[in-house]
């Protein structure tokens, strides 16, 4: 455990060095919300603010997107470019030598970043609740954060998996961006899932995507959510993708050439 | 300590013709070729030995080192280091080896070296007291106490290499792999690193496997030399035996008062003249040393001369140019 904590401390120290970059990365969703989502939905509802689209009037739609911003801050992290680049440039060599594996290193880095993002998200959450006097139940808010953290774990394993493709592919950046775009669409981060066809919604709830954005937001907004199903589906997906990542790592290492050494 | 039997490594190389047409062709049908980086190789290394791996660029030295450290997986053969198969990367194995890469930093670039050391302390589970003692001892030996709290990116190459070495020795590895540890360093820094490694070996007696293009590193440290050319082990023996591979020759250097016009006498001794023709280096069989030196001293306007055994650099250069000489050894 001491290894993990020390590694997290080093990652925190490193975040301090690149603090401007980290702060910008953390507050960029706020800009996306203010400059894109808020103005887009306000334009769509113009003159018909009380009309409901998929069960949302303008205020509800804006609240939904405000919570999406907070939730995805925890559940969606950085894309996998670092790992695949490290593999391609032979920078993972040190972690094949240390008695602390590449996975342990990446996972403790994830925990370090996630803890900071969680703090930012909680700060924003309470700030929003107090400033806009929005209703929030502590229990459902707590479950929503927990579910978002669990979804963050899935997102980490998914990106770790994409990063490991660097053993085979020269460039995985496009894959990372594609997965991010698809995730945004299917998690309800762009439009609420109620606006999707019913058959698609049914399928989606067996995938990990709704639990990355839509479901935690609905919890915060006071809707009834099948929590047990949410955690069960997400856990199965985490186990599946983690197992795939493990297999990929084992196979990929046989191809590793430690370039540049 | 290290046993290799018939170990070899093959890589699949992607081939592409130059230019856009080549790229387009490769896009639809990729062509690969198998390159054998290391031919089946046997190697036995005992505890505490210092081995110099020699060979030109691309000969396979680093590939061999990567296999010995478990970074890459051999394509075949049997390999055992410290009783373990390196490619399995067992924790027991990883806790007992270290690798220093002259061309790659293992430290956190944007943090002081001490932050990386503290991380390494936890990785290797070094008790706090032992860690403190080792940091003190190594920083004294390497004279880096003043740099430990400076960001690594702000250190000079020589200073960085010293802290890299320190980082790799904190857990007192039983086998230390050094891949060009002095590359890019000035002469004084090179010497400092060599002296440190020598002292450290005397004190702790780890096994050192060293690759370097600076023969001074090999001469100063290695007791045994393994020469690899085009993936084949072409020589494995003591450094003295290696130095005498070309026979028991001596190198003579002469400086003359004026340019020498008549140099037929020097021709049989592989002369190397300087640009002005006023200095020459020749290689003379030990038995003829007295006679050749007397002749030159008597017949030419010599202002200075010196003699030495054939430098290892010259031996290596000759063997790389004429590998067939090795077949006779």
Interface residues (C-beta under 8 A of the other chain):
Chain A: X2 X3 X5 X6 X7 X10 X13 X14 X17 X18 X90 X91 X93 X94 X96 X97 X98 X99 X100 X253 X254 X256 X257 X258 X260 X261
Chain B: X11 X62 X66 X69 X70 X71 X72 X73 X89 X91 X94 X95 X97 X98 X99 X101 X103 X104 X106 X108 X110 X111 X115 X116 X118 X119 X120 X121 X122 X123 X124 X125 X179
